[in-house]
Amino acid sequence: MELIIVIAVVLTVLSAGLTFLVVRRDLRPGPAVAVSAGAGLAVGLCWFFILYLALGALAAALLAYVAVRRLGTVRAAAVSGVAAYAMVALASAALIAAALESM
């Protein structure tokens, strides 16, 4: 159990750092830290439910953010990033639930 908690903490910190590197140019320092902390916390908490698929959800969110940011505004990019994270995380949870149900 301790190993899972250590992995979750490490993933939380790494996810927050990566998110900060992506959003730091678009946001002021305060909001950039808040967004990064929220993303790290989301990945850390999702780790307990969907394991490594939480990282896939973060990657999808960051890719959606970067793609929409090049074409639109920061607000639209943030909304698309959150939506991408939510959709991939929910799909991953459904995938794990289906796999556990068929065992």
Helices and strands as residue ranges (DSSP letters): H 2-23, H 29-50, H 53-71, H 74-101
